[in-house]
Each structure stands twice: as structure tokens, then as C-alpha cells.
């Protein structure tokens, strides 16, 4: 049996489409199982990653109340520092990107709120202990308040 060029191209096209469907299926399956990604502990980690990457609007989307104030205060401090000495701010942001965020107390949900304890450990050895109060807002955990511990 002779296989022509058209048959090989068709088979290759089918393989590419099949691979794309598999990748899309895996991606969508991961997005529908959002419970773990939206866990209160993961929202705390995600907030700090957004702040360290200067993704202000994204950070505000996962906050409310005092959490929004925290993001705005953080942004204001970074922008004010950058205006006065951008090289120092750039160095500080590099340090922040290397800061480890470690959950110390997994939150217990009670009446639509959850408190998560965590530590921010800098590459220089400094450790800041904090707690975040999260509020369930239309099925999504949002940062309501952050406190020093």
C-alpha cells in the first residue's frame, strides 16, 4: 500500500488537533477544580506574589475592605520610594521577589470568614509574622484584613 503526501499531511494535522484538544482538556479540567486554587491559604500567597510583582489591580480584585487599604498603602509606599530613589526601590523589589511566604496556621472557616497565619521570610533572615482575615464573597475567598502578629 502506497501512502501519499496528502495522507501524511492529513495524519499530521489530526495529530496536532488531537494534541491541542488534550492540552485544552487538561487546562479546563484544572480550572474547573478551582477549590484548591481558591483556598484561603493560596489566596494569601497569591496576594503577596501580586504585590511583589506590582500587579496592583489584580491584587485589588482579590481584596475587600481593609485588604484594599493594605494593597493601596503598599502601592503608595512603593511608588513614593520609586519617585525618590528608583535604584533603592528596584533593589527592594528584588528582595521582595525572593521573600518566602509560609503558611503557619491553616485557616478554619467559620460563618463565611477564615483567618490564616503566615510568615514572610526575607533572604536576609528577617521574618515578619502576619495573619490575614478572609471573607467568602460570592463563593470566592477575598482578603478582608491583614495584621502584624
JOQUIZI-V134499 format. One record per pair of residues at least 4 apart in sequence whose C-alpha atoms are under 7 Angstrom apart, sorted by the first residue. I is the first residue (numbers start at 0). J is the second residue. Records with the same first field share a line. If there is no record, write none. Layout:
# JOQUIZI-V134499
I: J  J
This chain:
# JOQUIZI-V134499
2: 6
3: 7
4: 8
5: 9
6: 10
7: 11
8: 12
9: 13
10: 14
11: 15
12: 16
13: 17
14: 18
15: 19
16: 20
17: 21
18: 22
19: 23
20: 24
21: 25
22: 26
23: 27
24: 28
25: 29
26: 30
27: 31
28: 32
29: 33
33: 37
34: 38
36: 41
37: 41  42  139  140
38: 42
39: 43  106  133  140
40: 44  102  105  115
41: 45
42: 46
43: 47
44: 48  100
45: 49
46: 50  58
47: 51
48: 52
49: 53  54  55  57  58
50: 54  55  58
51: 92  95  96
54: 58
55: 59  74
56: 60
58: 62  70
59: 67  70
61: 141  142
62: 66  67  141  142  143
63: 67  141  142  143
64: 68  143
65: 69  143  144
66: 70  142  143  144  145
67: 71
68: 72
69: 73
70: 74
71: 75
72: 76
73: 77
74: 78
75: 79
76: 80
77: 81  88
78: 82
79: 83
80: 84  85  88
81: 85  88
84: 88
85: 89
86: 90
87: 91
88: 92
89: 93
90: 94
91: 95
92: 96
93: 97
94: 98  122
97: 121  122
98: 119  120  121  122
99: 119  120  121
100: 117  118  119  120
101: 117  118  119
102: 116  117  118
103: 116  117  118
104: 115  116  117
105: 115  116
106: 113  114  115
107: 113  114
108: 112  113
109: 113
111: 134  135
112: 132  133  134  135
113: 132  133  134
114: 130  131  132  133
115: 130  131  132
116: 129  130  131
117: 128  129  130
118: 126  127  128  129
119: 126  127  128
120: 124  125  126  127
121: 125  126
128: 147  148
129: 145  146  147  148
130: 145  146  147  148
131: 142  144  145  146
132: 142  143  144  145
133: 140  141  142  143  144
134: 140  141  142  143
135: 139  140  141
136: 140  141
